Structures are given as structure tokens and as C-alpha cells.
Amino acid sequence: MLQSIRDNSSSWIVKVIVGFIVITFALFGVDAIVGAFTNSGDEVATVNGEKISRYELEVAAQRQVRQVLSQMGPDADPSALNENLIRQSALQTLIDREAALQAAQNGKLAVSDLQIDRLILDTPEFRGADGQFSQDQFNAMLRNVGLQPLQFRQELKKDVLINQLQSGISLSGFTTQKYIDNVLRLDSQTRDIEYFTIEAAGADVAVSDDEVSNYYKANEAAFAVPEMVQLSYISLSLSELMSDVQVSEAELAGAYEAYRMKAEKQQAHYASHILLETEERSEEEALKLLSEAKARIDAGESFADLAKELSEDIGSSAQGGELGLVEQGTFDADFESALFALESGQVSDPVITEFGVHLIRLDKKEQAEVDSFDVKKAELTEALELREAQKVFVSLSEELANAAFAADDLASVADELKLKVQDSEFFSAQGGEGTILSSPKVIRAAFSDELKLDGQNSDLIEIDSENALVARVKEVREATVQPLADVSDDIRKRLVAEKQLANMSKQADTLLVDLLAGEPIDTVAETSGFEVVAVEGISRAEQSLPRELVQKAFTLKEGESAQAIGSDRVYLLSIKTVNQPEVNEEMMAFYRQAIELGHMRADLQQFRVAISEQAEVERL
């Protein structure tokens, strides 16, 4: 199997990882993938002794939050998410990934620099308008997320290793042709059916008070109402504060002048470099080689030619070492310090970074463009409004927190700060609707002993960066069971419907006896006053008929009859014909691919579970 894994190290399954990482960068930013490059924070778990940091967990949890919110749409409310469940899921994902990486390493799998280079060069997202690899496009995508090329390569190596192992597991499975034939034969069948519907219209069904009472006693839990609270609260909203801010023309003029002066001082630095890695050579050897290269450049040799000859940065060497635009904060600090000290055309002495040793050339400097006042006005207005609103928000938040702490009510706090007290709807510990009542922080505070039992004002609750409040419990409704009088009508309706459905099923059983005895369905229906419906060529995915009817039809053979029970009616059906379409090569290929993919996923999931269970995991 190991050979299968190695053979597939460059398969399509592995190649998609580059695109996946690029998409992750674009959607979620650098924090989604650089946890491996920081040691900040305490450990939250270990996998066979390898640590997972709290920082990595925070990054993974944030990534899952963003994924969930993107699926929920533009109106998604982050405060409605369960933070504990998100963290548990994120931690399990990190544990599974670390276990898979260790399994790949223990299996002696490896990925060469040449493979990584080829994956990068073949990635469509890194290609220019001519369809070829573009150094500028590559640098721009990484620069936008604050990631250096060598960091990208390191993380890519890990994911390729994991995918080598996973693709080997997936592709080691097999599916027999007989199994595919059977699935295709059954799934492609259609049926011609005849049926009629028995409905409850006009059925005389009585339900006694005793039956209602007995149902209520047997199902009291269904009528339980949980403990609920109502809050009084004073809220602060950054958006509301922004709407109250007035920006003067003088402030706008001052902001534009500050922007103009800063922009005129900014310069764009375009650079090239020659990199020698220090994984397989000593730092001293790399320094010696690049010092010799620097001497050759000083003697008149072309920097670009030497970069093509010597540089081990596959992303730039073919372009003569060109890195394109280098913005402050996107490269190693020592790299940037050396670069920004150069004049145009000047080459640095060898510079040591965590990725190796570099020679750096400043290709050119360009003055940043300065937009006109009219172009910047709306942006500056919003920035000034936001800045002023944030000041007020911070100041008011502090005042609100202090005043609420010192007071025994909220009315006096509202009067003091010229704010207003609002009352919420009643809600349970599961939360309510809207930003406030669905916030886990608000829910926890509302049901805490301090608020619910002691009647205190809450501390300042920061729902998010733009909303905060203080609250107190106005009223508590104890958990209870709805009285029979309040629910008896609903119970009676339910029992009537159940009796009607039972009577319809009994009638269908009687008519089914005639069908099974050989009576045509038309005759049985006409005798009983029902109308037969004939439908040809229904498939398992038929949408035009009730689901219960379709499901029952595909449990029957040609010529068989049965009843199908719906939620409020019963169907009596007969299978007229089972149709078996001809199988062509296109259908066979489609089903083979779908079945094999399903088996691959199942095998891979079993493997993931197995390695995670075998790993020695400690959650701290």
C-alpha cells in the first residue's frame, strides 16, 4: 500500500491542496493557516506529545465561525453561534490533522522540493493573463495575507504529506463490477403505477374528554415550558452613535491634509533576491557562496543571471529573482530592514533570515499616488465618524459599567447618562431572537445567580466590538407544565387525526384484500367511490408525487399492491410495470465514478477515525 501512496503523491487529489490553501487565504486571511509558525499561548492538547497551542485553536475556531457565517448568508448573526461547540469542533479538527500528519511521517512518506515547485507553478490562481506562472500574481496573493513564500511552502508540504497518505488509503480500495451493475440496475429503474387516495373528508370521529386527559397525563413532558426570564437593559450601539456624529468641513480638510502628507512620503519598493536555503548546507557555507556572488555582481555580472543560476526560490529564480512590490510587514523583519536601507539598483550584503540567506537588490522606488479630495471625501467622512463614535462608545461603555455597578436599578443609570431602558421579550436558556437575546454572553448573564436570584445589575456585556449593554432581570417565570385547559384543543385535534388515519388504513386493508385476490384496481376504486390515477415512469427521486407513495412503490415488484400511509391520508397502489432502461457506457462510467468516490470517502473516514483513536491525545 505504501507504494500506492507514493505513486499518487502527484495525483489530482494532492494537486487541489494548493487551490484549497489559496481559497482559504482569500476567504479567511493568513490566520487561517499560520498557526504552525507561532508558539504563543498555552497548550490546549497534545497528540503523541506534539503540542497544539491555544493560539492555533483560536485561529481554527475563528475559521470555522467564518465558514458557518458564510453558509448562513449576509444576515448571519455571530452571537447566535454556540462558542463551546465551535471550539470543540475546531480542536477535534486540529487533533485529526496532527494525527494524520504524524501517520504520514511515520509511514516514511516524503515530498520533494521539486514536487512543491511543480504544484505552485501549476496552480491556476498563480498564473497571469498569458496562462503562465506569474511571479507578480504569486507575490500579490501571498502579500495580501501577509505570508512569505517560504512559509507558504512549509505549510503546503504538510498538507501534501497528509494528502499523499489519504489518497493512498482512498485509492487502495476497490469496487466489483457486479456491485456496480446491481446498483445501476436498481437505481435506474422506473415504475408505472396506479393508485387512489383515501382521505378523511366527512369521517365522523369522536374523542372523549377521558382520552384527552389520558393523553395529557402520558405526555406531560411534551407540554413543559422551561424557565424563562425577561430583561431590562441599557444598550450601546456603535452604528447608532455614528449616526449622531457630525463631521465639519474643517475636520475633513485636516484629515485630507494628513492623508496627503503621509501619501507623499510613502514609496513603493520593488525588489529582487537570491536565496540559498540552509536545510542541506550550513549557514556559513551559504554566507560564503553569496559573498562570492555579491563580488561577482559588484564586478559587473548581471544580478538576474546569477539569480537564475543560484537562487533556490523557485517562485522567483526563473524571473531573475524578481519579487515585485514589497510592502512593509509582508516579509521577514531583517529582510525588510536591509531592503528599505538600499537605494535603487543597490545590492545588499548577505542577509540571514529563518528561511536561509539572501542577497537583496532594490530594483526601484515609486512615489505613491495621491487621490483628490473629492475621491477621498466619503472615505474620510466615514473614518472620522467612526473614530469619533468609537471614542464615545469607549467612554460611554466605561461610564455605563461604573454607573450600573454602583446602582440598584437601571432607571437612575439611564437618567444619569441620558440613555433609555428597554425590556426584552421572555426567553429561555436556549435564547431568543435578535442580536441581544441570541448572544451566549447575554444568556449566561441572564440565567446567572447574580442576576436571577440576587437581582443585581450585570457587568458590561460586550456582545461584539460594536454592541454592549448592562442588564438586570425584570421578571422570572418558573418552569412549568401547561395546564390541560390550555392544550386540550390541540390534543383533541391530534387524537382526531390519529383516529382518522387509523380508520383510513383499516379501510385500505379491506380494499387491499380485493386487490390481492386479483380484482383490478379500477374496479376496486370505482366500487368504493375513489378515482384511480395512473403515472408512468416515476423514478426514485420523483418530486411530483407524495414521498410516502414513491418510497412504497420502490419496495414492490411488478404486479404487487400495497398501501402507503401519509401524514393525513392513505394511498392504495399497484405496480403496473417495472421499467429497466438500457445501460450505456456513459451511465456506467458515471455510476462507477460515483460509487468509487463514495467508497473512497468511507474508507478515508474510517482511516481518520482509526488514527485519531490510536493516537495518544491529551486535552489540557
GITA-V819383 format. One record per residue. N is the residue number from 1. SS is DSSP state (A for helix, B for strand, O for the rest). PHI is phi as a letter, one per 40 degrees, with the letter a starting at -180 (* if undefined). D_FIRST is the distance of its C-alpha to the first C-alpha in Angstrom with 2 decimals. Layout:
BEGIN
N:SS:PHI:D_FIRST + N:SS:PHI:D_FIRST
END
This chain:
BEGIN
1:O:*:0.00 + 2:A:c:3.80 + 3:A:c:5.33 + 4:A:d:5.03 + 5:A:c:6.38 + 6:A:c:8.80 + 7:A:c:9.83 + 8:O:c:10.87 + 9:O:c:12.74 + 10:O:b:15.89 + 11:O:c:15.48 + 12:A:c:18.34 + 13:A:c:16.72 + 14:A:c:16.90 + 15:A:c:20.27 + 16:A:c:22.06 + 17:A:c:21.91 + 18:A:c:24.81 + 19:A:c:26.89 + 20:A:c:26.15 + 21:A:c:27.38 + 22:A:c:30.36 + 23:A:c:31.28 + 24:A:d:30.98 + 25:A:d:33.36 + 26:A:c:35.73 + 27:A:c:35.97 + 28:A:b:35.79 + 29:O:g:36.65 + 30:A:c:35.36 + 31:A:c:35.37 + 32:A:c:32.42 + 33:O:a:30.11 + 34:O:b:31.84 + 35:A:d:31.71 + 36:A:c:29.54 + 37:A:b:32.48 + 38:O:b:35.04 + 39:O:b:35.69 + 40:O:c:38.63 + 41:O:g:39.18 + 42:O:c:38.32 + 43:B:c:34.90 + 44:B:b:34.16 + 45:B:a:30.93 + 46:B:b:28.51 + 47:B:b:24.77 + 48:O:f:23.98 + 49:O:g:27.09 + 50:B:c:26.41 + 51:B:c:29.40 + 52:B:b:29.83 + 53:B:c:33.35 + 54:A:c:35.98 + 55:A:c:36.19 + 56:A:c:32.56 + 57:A:c:33.25 + 58:A:c:36.42 + 59:A:c:34.71 + 60:A:c:31.95 + 61:A:c:34.67 + 62:A:c:36.79 + 63:A:c:33.97 + 64:A:c:33.49 + 65:A:c:37.26 + 66:A:c:37.44 + 67:A:c:34.73 + 68:A:c:36.57 + 69:A:c:39.91 + 70:A:c:38.77 + 71:A:c:37.73 + 72:A:c:41.09 + 73:O:h:43.11 + 74:O:c:45.98 + 75:O:c:47.99 + 76:O:c:45.32 + 77:O:b:46.78 + 78:A:d:44.66 + 79:A:c:46.84 + 80:A:c:45.81 + 81:O:c:42.24 + 82:O:c:41.38 + 83:A:c:40.61 + 84:A:c:39.19 + 85:A:c:36.68 + 86:A:c:35.66 + 87:A:c:35.16 + 88:A:c:33.17 + 89:A:c:30.82 + 90:A:c:30.57 + 91:A:c:29.89 + 92:A:c:27.09 + 93:A:c:25.51 + 94:A:c:25.83 + 95:A:c:24.39 + 96:A:c:21.31 + 97:A:c:20.85 + 98:A:c:21.37 + 99:A:c:18.95 + 100:A:c:16.18 + 101:A:c:17.27 + 102:A:c:17.25 + 103:A:c:13.76 + 104:A:c:12.65 + 105:A:c:15.06 + 106:A:c:14.13 + 107:O:c:10.50 + 108:O:g:12.42 + 109:O:c:11.83 + 110:O:a:15.00 + 111:O:b:17.08 + 112:O:c:19.96 + 113:A:c:23.50 + 114:A:c:23.47 + 115:A:c:20.74 + 116:A:c:22.85 + 117:A:d:25.94 + 118:A:c:24.67 + 119:A:c:23.71 + 120:A:c:27.19 + 121:A:c:28.95 + 122:A:c:27.34 + 123:O:c:28.19 + 124:A:d:31.08 + 125:A:c:32.72 + 126:A:b:33.34 + 127:B:c:35.05 + 128:O:c:38.79 + 129:O:c:41.13 + 130:O:c:40.36 + 131:O:g:36.66 + 132:O:b:35.71 + 133:B:d:34.33 + 134:O:b:37.30 + 135:A:c:37.71 + 136:A:c:40.43 + 137:A:c:38.32 + 138:A:d:35.45 + 139:A:c:37.97 + 140:A:c:39.83 + 141:A:c:36.90 + 142:A:c:35.93 + 143:A:c:39.62 + 144:A:c:40.31 + 145:O:b:38.05 + 146:O:g:39.10 + 147:O:b:35.79 + 148:O:c:35.51 + 149:A:d:33.08 + 150:A:c:31.37 + 151:A:c:30.95 + 152:A:d:29.32 + 153:A:c:26.90 + 154:A:c:26.00 + 155:A:c:25.29 + 156:A:c:23.40 + 157:A:d:21.06 + 158:A:c:20.25 + 159:A:c:19.60 + 160:A:c:17.42 + 161:A:d:15.25 + 162:A:c:15.11 + 163:A:c:14.42 + 164:A:d:11.57 + 165:A:c:9.83 + 166:A:c:11.44 + 167:A:c:10.81 + 168:A:c:7.02 + 169:A:c:7.78 + 170:A:c:10.56 + 171:A:c:9.39 + 172:O:c:6.79 + 173:O:c:10.15 + 174:O:a:12.93 + 175:O:b:16.72 + 176:O:c:19.07 + 177:A:c:22.05 + 178:A:c:24.42 + 179:A:c:23.42 + 180:A:c:23.95 + 181:A:d:27.24 + 182:A:c:28.48 + 183:A:c:27.82 + 184:A:c:29.47 + 185:A:c:32.36 + 186:A:c:33.13 + 187:A:c:32.68 + 188:A:c:34.76 + 189:O:c:37.63 + 190:B:b:40.97 + 191:B:b:44.02 + 192:B:c:47.77 + 193:B:b:49.43 + 194:B:b:52.93 + 195:B:a:53.79 + 196:B:b:56.62 + 197:B:b:56.86 + 198:B:b:58.83 + 199:B:b:59.99 + 200:O:c:62.04 + 201:O:d:64.90 + 202:O:g:68.18 + 203:O:c:66.69 + 204:O:c:69.02 + 205:O:b:67.03 + 206:O:b:68.67 + 207:O:b:67.13 + 208:O:c:69.38 + 209:A:c:69.75 + 210:A:c:68.54 + 211:A:c:65.28 + 212:A:c:64.81 + 213:A:c:65.64 + 214:A:c:63.34 + 215:A:c:60.40 + 216:A:c:61.18 + 217:A:c:61.28 + 218:A:c:58.02 + 219:O:b:56.19 + 220:A:d:57.88 + 221:A:c:54.62 + 222:A:c:54.18 + 223:A:b:57.45 + 224:B:c:56.80 + 225:B:b:57.50 + 226:O:c:55.82 + 227:O:d:57.80 + 228:B:b:58.64 + 229:B:b:60.30 + 230:B:b:62.27 + 231:B:b:62.27 + 232:B:b:64.95 + 233:B:a:63.52 + 234:B:b:64.40 + 235:B:b:61.74 + 236:B:b:61.30 + 237:B:b:59.54 + 238:A:c:58.93 + 239:A:c:59.22 + 240:A:c:62.59 + 241:A:c:63.80 + 242:A:c:62.82 + 243:A:c:64.99 + 244:O:c:67.96 + 245:O:c:67.59 + 246:O:b:70.04 + 247:O:b:69.25 + 248:O:c:72.34 + 249:A:c:72.77 + 250:A:c:73.43 + 251:A:c:70.10 + 252:A:c:68.33 + 253:A:c:70.20 + 254:A:c:69.28 + 255:A:c:65.59 + 256:A:c:65.59 + 257:A:c:67.37 + 258:A:c:64.81 + 259:A:c:61.98 + 260:A:c:63.82 + 261:A:c:64.46 + 262:A:c:60.87 + 263:A:c:59.52 + 264:A:c:61.91 + 265:A:c:60.61 + 266:O:c:56.96 + 267:B:b:55.39 + 268:B:c:52.12 + 269:B:b:50.34 + 270:B:b:48.22 + 271:B:b:46.23 + 272:B:b:44.02 + 273:B:a:42.13 + 274:B:b:40.38 + 275:B:b:37.51 + 276:B:b:36.14 + 277:O:c:33.26 + 278:O:b:33.51 + 279:O:c:29.91 + 280:O:b:29.97 + 281:O:a:33.76 + 282:O:c:36.54 + 283:A:c:38.78 + 284:A:c:41.71 + 285:A:c:40.15 + 286:A:c:39.45 + 287:A:c:43.03 + 288:A:c:44.43 + 289:A:c:42.58 + 290:A:c:43.67 + 291:A:c:47.18 + 292:A:c:47.37 + 293:A:c:46.10 + 294:A:c:48.77 + 295:A:c:51.40 + 296:A:c:50.37 + 297:A:c:50.65 + 298:A:c:54.02 + 299:O:c:55.07 + 300:O:h:54.48 + 301:O:c:50.92 + 302:O:c:49.14 + 303:A:d:46.99 + 304:A:c:44.85 + 305:A:c:44.33 + 306:A:c:43.31 + 307:A:c:40.90 + 308:A:c:39.17 + 309:A:c:39.14 + 310:A:b:38.21 + 311:O:c:36.82 + 312:O:b:33.20 + 313:O:c:33.43 + 314:A:c:31.64 + 315:A:c:33.28 + 316:A:b:36.77 + 317:A:c:36.85 + 318:O:c:37.00 + 319:O:c:39.98 + 320:O:g:41.80 + 321:O:g:40.64 + 322:B:c:42.18 + 323:B:b:41.30 + 324:B:g:43.93 + 325:B:c:45.77 + 326:B:b:45.14 + 327:O:c:46.54 + 328:O:c:47.45 + 329:O:g:44.84 + 330:O:b:41.77 + 331:O:b:41.05 + 332:O:d:41.11 + 333:A:d:44.64 + 334:A:c:45.25 + 335:A:c:44.08 + 336:A:c:46.47 + 337:A:d:49.28 + 338:A:c:49.20 + 339:A:c:48.94 + 340:A:c:51.78 + 341:O:c:54.05 + 342:O:c:53.88 + 343:O:c:56.27 + 344:O:d:55.21 + 345:O:g:53.89 + 346:O:c:53.68 + 347:B:b:50.64 + 348:O:c:49.78 + 349:O:c:49.24 + 350:O:d:45.62 + 351:B:b:44.42 + 352:B:c:41.82 + 353:B:b:39.55 + 354:O:c:36.37 + 355:O:c:34.46 + 356:B:i:36.13 + 357:B:b:39.49 + 358:B:b:41.24 + 359:B:b:44.24 + 360:B:b:45.64 + 361:B:b:48.16 + 362:B:c:50.17 + 363:B:c:50.42 + 364:B:a:53.02 + 365:B:b:54.57 + 366:B:b:55.69 + 367:B:c:58.11 + 368:O:c:56.81 + 369:O:c:58.55 + 370:O:b:61.06 + 371:O:c:61.32 + 372:O:c:64.77 + 373:A:c:66.27 + 374:A:c:66.06 + 375:A:c:62.34 + 376:A:c:61.66 + 377:A:d:64.24 + 378:A:c:62.14 + 379:A:c:59.27 + 380:A:c:61.74 + 381:A:c:63.59 + 382:A:c:60.49 + 383:A:c:59.50 + 384:A:c:63.00 + 385:A:c:63.08 + 386:A:c:59.74 + 387:A:c:60.81 + 388:A:c:64.10 + 389:A:c:62.56 + 390:A:c:59.99 + 391:A:c:62.87 + 392:A:c:64.73 + 393:A:c:61.61 + 394:A:c:60.97 + 395:A:c:64.66 + 396:A:c:65.15 + 397:A:c:62.02 + 398:A:c:63.44 + 399:A:c:66.87 + 400:A:c:65.50 + 401:A:c:63.46 + 402:A:c:66.49 + 403:A:c:68.95 + 404:A:c:66.81 + 405:A:c:66.33 + 406:A:c:70.09 + 407:O:b:71.13 + 408:O:b:71.31 + 409:O:a:70.90 + 410:O:b:69.55 + 411:A:c:72.78 + 412:A:c:74.36 + 413:A:c:71.21 + 414:A:c:71.23 + 415:A:c:74.93 + 416:A:c:74.52 + 417:A:b:71.71 + 418:O:f:72.99 + 419:O:b:69.87 + 420:O:b:69.62 + 421:O:c:68.34 + 422:B:b:66.23 + 423:B:b:65.28 + 424:O:c:61.92 + 425:O:c:61.29 + 426:O:c:60.43 + 427:B:a:56.71 + 428:B:c:54.50 + 429:O:c:51.85 + 430:O:c:49.38 + 431:B:g:51.26 + 432:O:b:53.27 + 433:O:c:53.33 + 434:A:g:53.62 + 435:A:d:52.58 + 436:A:c:54.63 + 437:A:c:54.11 + 438:O:c:50.36 + 439:O:c:49.89 + 440:A:d:48.16 + 441:A:c:50.50 + 442:A:c:53.57 + 443:A:c:52.41 + 444:A:c:51.74 + 445:A:c:55.15 + 446:A:c:56.97 + 447:O:b:55.84 + 448:O:c:56.29 + 449:A:c:59.12 + 450:A:c:60.88 + 451:A:c:61.42 + 452:A:c:61.46 + 453:O:c:63.49 + 454:O:c:65.31 + 455:O:g:66.19 + 456:O:c:65.21 + 457:O:c:64.39 + 458:O:c:60.78 + 459:O:c:59.69 + 460:O:c:58.87 + 461:B:b:55.69 + 462:B:c:53.75 + 463:B:c:51.92 + 464:B:a:50.48 + 465:O:c:51.79 + 466:O:b:54.45 + 467:B:a:55.62 + 468:B:a:57.11 + 469:B:a:59.52 + 470:B:b:61.37 + 471:B:a:61.90 + 472:B:a:63.61 + 473:B:c:63.45 + 474:B:c:66.39 + 475:B:a:65.92 + 476:B:b:63.61 + 477:B:b:63.21 + 478:O:c:62.10 + 479:O:c:59.41 + 480:B:a:61.12 + 481:B:b:60.88 + 482:O:d:62.57 + 483:O:c:65.76 + 484:A:d:65.98 + 485:A:d:68.67 + 486:A:c:66.35 + 487:A:b:63.56 + 488:A:c:65.49 + 489:A:c:65.66 + 490:A:c:61.89 + 491:A:c:61.38 + 492:A:c:63.94 + 493:A:c:62.25 + 494:A:c:58.90 + 495:A:c:60.49 + 496:A:c:62.39 + 497:A:c:59.21 + 498:A:c:57.46 + 499:A:c:60.47 + 500:A:c:60.71 + 501:A:c:57.07 + 502:A:c:57.56 + 503:A:c:60.69 + 504:A:c:58.95 + 505:A:c:56.14 + 506:A:c:58.81 + 507:A:c:60.57 + 508:A:c:57.35 + 509:A:c:56.79 + 510:A:c:60.29 + 511:A:c:59.79 + 512:A:c:56.39 + 513:A:d:58.22 + 514:A:c:60.22 + 515:A:c:57.17 + 516:A:c:55.45 + 517:O:c:58.72 + 518:O:h:58.51 + 519:O:c:60.62 + 520:O:c:59.50 + 521:A:c:58.27 + 522:A:c:61.09 + 523:A:c:63.68 + 524:A:c:62.23 + 525:A:c:62.07 + 526:A:c:65.55 + 527:A:c:67.12 + 528:A:c:65.75 + 529:O:g:66.53 + 530:O:b:63.04 + 531:O:b:61.79 + 532:O:c:58.74 + 533:B:b:56.23 + 534:B:b:54.18 + 535:B:b:50.95 + 536:B:b:48.88 + 537:B:g:45.24 + 538:B:c:43.94 + 539:O:b:40.21 + 540:O:c:38.13 + 541:O:c:38.48 + 542:O:d:42.26 + 543:O:b:44.08 + 544:O:c:47.69 + 545:O:b:47.94 + 546:O:d:47.68 + 547:A:c:44.13 + 548:A:c:45.26 + 549:A:c:46.70 + 550:A:c:43.62 + 551:A:c:41.29 + 552:A:c:43.65 + 553:A:d:43.99 + 554:O:c:40.30 + 555:O:b:40.49 + 556:O:b:43.23 + 557:O:c:43.43 + 558:O:d:45.97 + 559:O:g:49.50 + 560:O:c:48.67 + 561:B:b:50.47 + 562:B:a:49.94 + 563:B:b:50.99 + 564:B:b:48.95 + 565:B:c:50.15 + 566:O:c:50.25 + 567:O:c:51.47 + 568:O:a:55.13 + 569:B:a:55.35 + 570:B:b:54.13 + 571:B:b:53.05 + 572:B:b:53.67 + 573:B:b:51.55 + 574:B:b:51.05 + 575:B:c:48.27 + 576:B:c:50.08 + 577:B:a:47.21 + 578:B:b:43.41 + 579:B:c:42.39 + 580:O:b:39.23 + 581:O:c:38.81 + 582:O:c:37.44 + 583:O:c:33.81 + 584:O:b:33.31 + 585:A:c:30.30 + 586:A:c:30.55 + 587:A:c:30.45 + 588:A:c:27.54 + 589:A:c:25.51 + 590:A:c:26.53 + 591:A:c:25.60 + 592:A:c:22.23 + 593:A:c:21.38 + 594:A:c:22.93 + 595:A:c:21.24 + 596:A:c:17.71 + 597:A:c:18.49 + 598:A:c:19.85 + 599:A:c:16.85 + 600:A:c:14.61 + 601:A:c:17.20 + 602:A:c:17.42 + 603:A:c:13.74 + 604:A:c:14.00 + 605:A:c:17.30 + 606:A:c:16.21 + 607:A:c:13.54 + 608:A:c:16.40 + 609:A:c:18.78 + 610:A:c:16.70 + 611:A:c:16.24 + 612:A:c:19.89 + 613:A:c:21.13 + 614:A:c:19.50 + 615:O:c:20.93 + 616:O:c:24.46 + 617:B:b:26.41 + 618:B:b:30.13 + 619:B:c:32.27 + 620:O:c:35.43
END
